[in-house]
Structure formats: structure tokens, C-alpha cells
Amino acid sequence: MMRNLALLLFIISSVSSFAQEKIKTKKNPIGWQYTVAPLQPLPEEYTRYSIHVDTDLDPIGFWGEVGVRMSLDLEDDYEETKAVRAAHQDTINSWIKKYMDPFGYPMTRTNIDPDIKINLKTEPVQMENVQVDIDYSDQESVLGEVNVTANLTVLDLNDEVLLNKPLTFLIDDTDGPTNLLKLRHLFMNPSFKLKFKMTNKPEKKKKLLEKRIKKFEADILHYFISESGKILADHFTHQRVDMYAATIGIKDKSYETFNQMADEVTSNINALTSFNKKKRKTPEEIQPTLEMAQKSWDEELDNPSLNPEIKDVLNYNLALTNLFLNKLDSANEHIKNIEEYKDLDKKTLITGNFVYYLKGLDNAIKSKIYLGDRAQVYQP
């Protein structure tokens, strides 16, 4: 009786050990591009455009101004002020050129009789709902709400509105974008922390915070300009966006059939973008292979005693396969079932590891969901 019980416990522990055994994976990289059609194509005869940024936000900050003054060593106050203003505009112009101008040939940027006029107007930084009673021992304590907005407009040559888009600056927080200003966002400076702590009147606290936030005006303006560029490109231009992912195999001879299936899926997806016309395939041609893999992996996923890591590999491969079968709900469901997907945004990106490919696939799925039929796999 005792021997039978001991044998039963040994068998159970052995099966459990096998089910939880650490696995080694191999990745078969896949790279592709989506061609993205514009939301609002411009008439072909529109070839001239202007861009103007109307802002009082400081693009270079206090130390930037100090640098300008020291480098020029001017004794005349007027000339110094003029040089600082020029540095402001030069910085804004460079940001516009790099981040906000989405057009290329045959479009020409000009202020003379443009076919479309692009204008970005920013509002001053404001603090609202400033808190007086704050627990300074809690880094999550809210100081108040940052209110910074801008507006992007595009007018045609008849001053008809083609685009009117309000923008709001949010703090890039570890818990996600927010307008809530917390203790941990600002109190790296001990003197400011003491001054704020000693101030009791809400209006004075508000002014202190607004003055402190002013040091970040360059970051805020940079955000508005770069975000405007993304919006303009999405609305008015044809784009190509790079994507990457992989199929995941398992380094174990007992998974040879599984790995052959993963290799076949990789080969077929990569064939979509082959520069060799004879090897290139259409989405319709690779569909049977992907559907066969999907069916096989779905069946394996139903195994209740499946190793959790194998389960993650299956969910990853199924998310990828469903993406290319245009079953986006299923792709999204499978990727969210992967353990590593939790807090994915906070995880370190190391090229080649599982998280790297998980982030690539996540971006591809989200992009396809957002873009819909506007995004198609680019074929040379």
C-alpha cells in the first residue's frame, strides 16, 4: 500500500516536473512593411503648402538662453534679446523640418500662395485644482492637474477647413499618460520641495508649480510639433511603416513537427515581400498554410496539462498567424493571453529576446486594428 502510494506520488511529481520544465526557444525573424493610404487624400493639383507654429512656449529654456548669450558675448541688451529670439525660431524651424513636415516631392513648402495652410497654435501652461493638504511621505500624492493644450488646423486655398485637431499634453508616466502632476514628478529638487512645502496659499502654490513646469516648456512644444507631424502624415500622405515579429520554435526534438510548422509559416509570410518574383506569394496563396497551422496550434492549446511556457509560445504564434489571416480580434485575444504581455510597456527592450518580438507583434496588431484596410502588406 505504502509502496503504491509512493510510486503514485513519484509519477505525479514527474509529470508535474515535466509540465513545468524550463524550455528553450528559437526565433525565426519576420520583417515587413505596411503601405498606408491617407485618411484624407489631397487633390493632385495641390503642390504648395505653408507651415506656421504660433507659440509662446520656450523651445530652448533658461540654460539654452544662457548658452546663446555666452557664445555671442554681446554687450548690447537689445542685440542679446534679438539673438535669443533668433535661437528660439531656429529651434522651432528645425523641429518643424524634422518632425512636422510630412510632405515630399512634388509638394513644395512656401508662404507664397499656398494651396494648404498648416497652423499649430499652443496655449500657455496652466495648473488647475492645486492641492493644499498633501502627504509629503507619499510619492503618489497629487499636486494638481497640468493643463496644456494646442490646436492644429489645415485650411485649403479657399480657407475651407480640411483638419481641425485639438491636442493635449499628457505626462509620460510609468502608469500611462496622465495630466495629474504627482510628487515624484517634480520633487527631485530639495530647495523647490521645501519652498512648496512652506507655502500654504493655493494661489502661491499654483504660481510656484507653473513656474516649475515652465522649465519643461521645450519638451511640451516638442511633443506638440512631433504629434502634429504624425497627424498630418496620417491624414494627407501615403506612408510605409516597418513591422517586425517572428515565429517561435522549441529547441527539443520531440517538437520537430511543431518547429516544421513554424518554419513553414515563417517561409510563407516572408514570401509575401520577396524581391524574387518567382518566389513571391500573394496573401491568398499563403492562406492555406496559415489556416493549417492555426488549426493545429489551436488544438494543442486545448491541452489542459500544457507547460505554461509552451502555452505562451502557442499564443504568440497564433497571434501572428491570425494577424496575417486578418482575424484581428483573435490575434489580439491570443497576444493578451501571454504572461509576458502583462506590463509589456514597462519591460526592457533587448534585441532578439522574446519581449523584443512580443513588442513588435503587439505594435503590428495595434497598427492594423487602427489602420484597418488602409494598411496593406507592401509587395515589391
C-alpha positions as CSV (number, residue, x, y, z in Angstrom):
1,M,0.0,0.0,0.0
2,M,2.7,2.4,1.0
3,R,4.9,1.4,-2.0
4,N,1.9,2.0,-4.3
5,L,1.3,5.4,-2.8
6,A,5.0,6.3,-3.0
7,L,5.0,5.2,-6.7
8,L,1.9,7.3,-7.4
9,L,3.4,10.4,-5.8
10,F,6.6,9.8,-7.9
11,I,4.6,9.6,-11.1
12,I,2.6,12.8,-10.3
13,S,5.7,14.7,-9.3
14,S,7.5,13.5,-12.5
15,V,4.6,14.6,-14.7
16,S,4.4,18.0,-12.9
17,S,8.1,18.5,-13.2
18,F,7.9,17.8,-17.0
19,A,4.9,20.1,-17.4
20,Q,6.8,23.0,-15.6
21,E,10.2,22.2,-17.2
22,K,12.0,25.3,-18.5
23,I,12.0,25.3,-22.3
24,K,14.5,26.8,-24.7
25,T,13.0,28.6,-27.7
26,K,14.3,29.7,-31.1
27,K,13.1,32.7,-33.1
28,N,12.6,32.9,-36.8
29,P,12.5,36.7,-37.6
30,I,9.9,38.2,-39.9
31,G,10.1,41.7,-41.3
32,W,7.6,43.5,-43.5
33,Q,6.1,46.9,-44.3
34,Y,2.6,48.2,-44.4
35,T,1.7,50.7,-47.1
36,V,-0.8,53.1,-45.5
37,A,-3.3,55.1,-47.5
38,P,-4.2,58.6,-46.2
39,L,-7.4,59.3,-44.4
40,Q,-8.0,62.4,-46.5
41,P,-6.1,62.4,-49.8
42,L,-5.2,65.8,-51.1
43,P,-6.2,66.8,-54.7
44,E,-3.3,66.1,-57.1
45,E,-3.2,69.8,-58.1
46,Y,-2.2,70.8,-54.5
47,T,1.5,71.1,-54.6
48,R,2.3,74.1,-52.3
49,Y,1.9,74.4,-48.6
50,S,2.9,76.5,-45.6
51,I,3.5,75.6,-42.0
52,H,3.3,78.1,-39.1
53,V,3.7,77.5,-35.4
54,D,2.2,80.2,-33.2
55,T,3.5,79.7,-29.7
56,D,4.8,81.5,-26.6
57,L,6.3,78.3,-25.2
58,D,10.1,78.5,-24.8
59,P,11.8,76.0,-27.0
60,I,15.4,76.4,-25.5
61,G,14.8,77.0,-21.8
62,F,16.8,79.0,-19.3
63,W,20.1,77.2,-19.9
64,G,19.7,77.4,-23.6
65,E,19.4,81.2,-23.4
66,V,22.4,81.3,-21.2
67,G,24.3,79.3,-23.8
68,V,23.3,81.7,-26.6
69,R,24.3,84.8,-24.5
70,M,27.7,83.3,-23.6
71,S,28.5,82.1,-27.1
72,L,27.8,85.5,-28.6
73,D,29.3,87.6,-25.8
74,L,27.2,90.6,-26.7
75,E,27.2,93.8,-24.5
76,D,24.1,95.3,-26.0
77,D,20.8,94.1,-24.3
78,Y,18.8,94.6,-27.5
79,E,21.2,92.5,-29.6
80,E,21.2,89.8,-26.9
81,T,17.4,89.7,-26.9
82,K,17.3,89.6,-30.7
83,A,19.8,86.7,-30.7
84,V,17.8,84.7,-28.2
85,R,14.6,85.2,-30.3
86,A,16.5,84.1,-33.4
87,A,17.7,81.0,-31.4
88,H,14.0,80.3,-30.5
89,Q,12.9,80.5,-34.1
90,D,15.8,78.4,-35.4
91,T,15.0,75.7,-32.9
92,I,11.3,75.7,-33.9
93,N,12.2,75.7,-37.6
94,S,14.5,72.7,-37.1
95,W,11.8,70.8,-35.2
96,I,9.2,71.6,-37.9
97,K,11.6,70.3,-40.7
98,K,12.4,67.2,-38.8
99,Y,9.1,66.2,-37.1
100,M,6.2,68.2,-38.5
101,D,6.7,68.4,-42.3
102,P,5.3,65.1,-43.7
103,F,5.4,66.1,-47.4
104,G,8.0,65.4,-50.1
105,Y,8.3,65.8,-53.8
106,P,6.3,67.2,-55.7
107,M,5.0,69.2,-52.7
108,T,6.8,72.5,-52.0
109,R,6.8,74.4,-48.8
110,T,6.2,78.1,-49.4
111,N,4.5,81.2,-47.8
112,I,3.5,82.5,-51.3
113,D,0.0,81.5,-52.4
114,P,0.0,78.0,-50.7
115,D,-2.7,75.5,-51.6
116,I,-2.9,74.4,-48.0
117,K,-2.1,76.4,-44.8
118,I,-1.0,74.4,-41.8
119,N,-1.1,76.2,-38.4
120,L,-0.2,74.9,-34.9
121,K,-1.3,77.2,-32.1
122,T,-0.3,76.5,-28.5
123,E,-1.8,77.8,-25.3
124,P,0.1,78.8,-22.1
125,V,0.8,76.2,-19.4
126,Q,-1.7,76.3,-16.6
127,M,-2.0,74.4,-13.3
128,E,-5.5,73.6,-12.1
129,N,-7.0,72.0,-8.9
130,V,-3.8,72.6,-7.0
131,Q,-3.9,70.7,-3.7
132,V,-3.0,72.3,-0.4
133,D,-3.1,69.4,2.0
134,I,-0.5,67.0,0.7
135,D,1.0,63.9,2.2
136,Y,4.7,64.5,1.5
137,S,5.6,61.0,2.6
138,D,3.6,59.6,-0.3
139,Q,5.3,60.0,-3.7
140,E,1.9,59.3,-5.4
141,S,0.3,62.4,-3.8
142,V,-1.3,64.6,-6.5
143,L,-0.1,68.2,-6.6
144,G,-2.6,69.3,-9.2
145,E,-3.6,69.0,-12.9
146,V,-1.4,70.2,-15.7
147,N,-3.5,71.8,-18.4
148,V,-1.6,72.5,-21.7
149,T,-3.4,72.4,-25.0
150,A,-2.8,73.2,-28.6
151,N,-4.8,73.2,-31.9
152,L,-3.7,72.0,-35.3
153,T,-5.6,73.4,-38.3
154,V,-5.3,72.9,-42.0
155,L,-7.0,75.2,-44.5
156,D,-7.2,74.9,-48.2
157,L,-6.7,77.8,-50.6
158,N,-10.3,78.9,-50.2
159,D,-9.9,78.8,-46.4
160,E,-12.1,75.7,-46.1
161,V,-11.2,73.6,-43.0
162,L,-9.5,70.3,-44.0
163,L,-8.5,69.5,-40.5
164,N,-9.1,70.9,-37.0
165,K,-7.5,68.8,-34.3
166,P,-7.2,69.8,-30.6
167,L,-4.1,68.4,-28.8
168,T,-3.5,67.9,-25.1
169,F,-0.1,67.4,-23.5
170,L,0.0,64.5,-21.0
171,I,2.8,63.5,-18.7
172,D,4.5,60.3,-19.9
173,D,4.1,58.4,-16.6
174,T,5.0,54.8,-15.8
175,D,1.3,54.1,-15.2
176,G,0.3,55.6,-18.6
177,P,-0.2,59.2,-19.9
178,T,-1.8,61.5,-17.4
179,N,-2.4,65.2,-16.6
180,L,-2.0,64.6,-12.9
181,L,1.2,66.1,-11.5
182,K,2.5,63.9,-8.6
183,L,5.2,64.4,-6.0
184,R,7.6,62.0,-7.7
185,H,7.4,64.0,-11.0
186,L,8.9,67.2,-9.5
187,F,10.5,66.8,-6.1
188,M,14.0,65.9,-7.2
189,N,15.0,69.5,-6.3
190,P,15.2,69.8,-2.4
191,S,15.0,73.6,-2.4
192,F,11.8,73.6,-4.5
193,K,10.3,70.9,-2.3
194,L,11.0,73.0,0.8
195,K,9.6,76.2,-0.7
196,F,6.5,74.4,-1.9
197,K,6.0,72.8,1.5
198,M,6.3,76.1,3.3
199,T,3.7,77.8,1.0
200,N,0.1,77.5,2.3
201,K,-1.9,79.7,0.0
202,P,-3.3,77.9,-3.1
203,E,-2.6,80.8,-5.5
204,K,1.1,80.9,-4.4
205,K,1.4,77.1,-4.8
206,K,-0.2,77.4,-8.2
207,K,2.3,80.1,-9.3
208,L,5.2,78.0,-7.9
209,L,4.1,75.0,-9.9
210,E,3.5,76.9,-13.1
211,K,7.0,78.4,-12.8
212,R,8.5,75.0,-12.2
213,I,6.5,73.5,-15.2
214,K,7.8,76.3,-17.4
215,K,11.2,74.6,-17.3
216,F,9.6,71.8,-19.3
217,E,8.1,74.1,-22.0
218,A,10.6,72.9,-24.6
219,D,9.5,69.3,-24.1
220,I,5.9,70.3,-24.3
221,L,6.4,72.2,-27.5
222,H,8.5,69.4,-29.0
223,Y,5.6,67.0,-28.2
224,F,3.0,69.2,-30.0
225,I,5.2,69.6,-33.1
226,S,6.1,65.9,-33.4
227,E,2.5,64.8,-32.7
228,S,1.2,67.3,-35.3
229,G,3.6,65.7,-37.9
230,K,2.1,62.2,-37.1
231,I,-1.4,63.5,-37.5
232,L,-0.6,65.3,-40.8
233,A,1.1,62.2,-42.2
234,D,-1.9,60.0,-41.2
235,H,-4.4,62.4,-42.8
236,F,-2.7,63.5,-46.0
237,T,0.2,61.3,-47.1
238,H,0.9,57.8,-48.3
239,Q,3.2,56.0,-45.9
240,R,5.2,52.9,-45.4
241,V,5.7,51.7,-41.9
242,D,8.2,49.0,-40.8
243,M,7.0,46.0,-38.8
244,Y,8.7,43.0,-37.3
245,A,7.9,39.8,-35.4
246,A,8.9,36.1,-35.5
247,T,7.6,32.6,-35.3
248,I,8.8,30.9,-32.1
249,G,10.1,27.3,-32.2
250,I,11.1,25.0,-29.4
251,K,14.6,23.5,-29.0
252,D,13.5,20.0,-28.4
253,K,13.5,17.0,-30.8
254,S,10.0,16.0,-29.6
255,Y,8.7,19.2,-31.1
256,E,10.1,18.6,-34.6
257,T,6.7,18.7,-36.2
258,F,5.8,21.9,-34.3
259,N,9.0,23.5,-35.5
260,Q,8.5,22.5,-39.1
261,M,5.1,24.1,-39.0
262,A,6.6,27.3,-37.5
263,D,9.3,27.3,-40.2
264,E,6.7,26.9,-42.9
265,V,4.6,29.8,-41.6
266,T,7.8,32.0,-41.5
267,S,8.7,31.0,-45.1
268,N,5.2,31.8,-46.3
269,I,4.9,35.2,-44.6
270,N,8.4,36.2,-45.8
271,A,7.5,35.1,-49.3
272,L,4.9,38.0,-49.4
273,T,7.8,40.5,-49.5
274,S,10.3,38.5,-51.6
275,F,12.2,40.5,-54.2
276,N,12.3,37.4,-56.3
277,K,9.1,37.4,-58.4
278,K,9.2,33.6,-58.8
279,K,9.3,33.1,-55.0
280,R,6.9,35.9,-54.1
281,K,3.4,34.8,-52.9
282,T,0.1,36.6,-52.5
283,P,-1.9,36.7,-49.3
284,E,-4.4,34.2,-50.9
285,E,-1.5,31.8,-51.7
286,I,-0.3,31.6,-48.1
287,Q,-3.7,31.4,-46.6
288,P,-4.0,27.5,-46.7
289,T,-0.6,27.1,-44.8
290,L,-1.6,29.7,-42.2
291,E,-5.0,28.1,-41.7
292,M,-3.5,24.6,-41.3
293,A,-1.0,26.0,-38.7
294,Q,-3.8,27.8,-36.9
295,K,-5.9,24.7,-36.7
296,S,-3.0,22.6,-35.4
297,W,-1.9,25.1,-32.8
298,D,-5.5,25.8,-31.6
299,E,-5.8,22.0,-30.9
300,E,-2.5,21.9,-29.0
301,L,-3.6,24.9,-26.9
302,D,-6.6,22.9,-25.7
303,N,-4.3,20.5,-23.8
304,P,-5.1,21.2,-20.0
305,S,-1.7,19.9,-18.8
306,L,0.3,22.2,-21.2
307,N,3.5,23.7,-19.9
308,P,2.8,27.5,-19.4
309,E,5.8,28.5,-21.5
310,I,4.6,26.2,-24.4
311,K,1.2,27.9,-24.0
312,D,2.8,31.3,-24.4
313,V,4.7,30.1,-27.5
314,L,1.4,28.8,-29.0
315,N,-0.5,32.0,-28.2
316,Y,2.3,34.1,-29.8
317,N,2.4,32.0,-33.0
318,L,-1.4,32.1,-33.1
319,A,-1.5,35.9,-32.7
320,L,0.9,36.2,-35.6
321,T,-0.9,33.8,-37.8
322,N,-4.3,35.4,-37.1
323,L,-2.8,38.8,-37.9
324,F,-1.9,37.7,-41.4
325,L,-5.2,35.9,-41.8
326,N,-6.8,39.3,-40.9
327,K,-8.5,37.9,-37.9
328,L,-7.6,40.8,-35.7
329,D,-9.9,40.1,-32.7
330,S,-8.4,36.6,-32.4
331,A,-4.8,38.0,-32.8
332,N,-5.5,40.5,-30.1
333,E,-7.0,37.9,-27.8
334,H,-4.1,35.5,-28.2
335,I,-1.4,38.1,-27.6
336,K,-3.1,39.3,-24.4
337,N,-3.1,35.7,-23.1
338,I,0.7,35.6,-23.0
339,E,2.2,36.0,-19.5
340,E,4.9,38.4,-20.6
341,Y,2.2,40.7,-22.1
342,K,1.4,42.0,-18.6
343,D,3.0,45.4,-18.1
344,L,4.7,45.0,-21.5
345,D,5.3,48.8,-21.9
346,K,7.5,48.7,-18.7
347,K,9.7,45.8,-19.9
348,T,13.2,46.4,-21.2
349,L,13.6,46.0,-24.9
350,I,16.6,43.8,-25.8
351,T,17.0,43.0,-29.4
352,G,16.4,39.3,-30.2
353,N,14.7,38.2,-27.0
354,F,11.1,37.2,-26.5
355,V,9.9,40.6,-25.2
356,Y,11.5,42.3,-28.3
357,Y,9.5,40.1,-30.7
358,L,6.4,40.4,-28.4
359,K,6.5,44.2,-28.6
360,G,7.0,44.1,-32.4
361,L,4.0,41.8,-32.8
362,D,1.9,43.9,-30.4
363,N,2.7,47.1,-32.4
364,A,1.8,45.3,-35.7
365,I,-1.6,44.1,-34.3
366,K,-2.4,47.5,-32.8
367,S,-1.4,49.3,-36.0
368,K,-3.5,47.0,-38.2
369,I,-6.5,47.4,-35.9
370,Y,-6.2,51.2,-36.0
371,L,-5.4,51.5,-39.7
372,G,-7.8,48.8,-41.0
373,D,-8.0,48.3,-44.7
374,R,-5.8,51.4,-45.2
375,A,-2.8,49.2,-44.3
376,Q,-1.8,46.5,-46.7
377,V,1.4,44.4,-46.7
378,Y,3.9,46.0,-49.2
379,Q,4.9,43.8,-52.0
380,P,7.9,44.9,-54.1
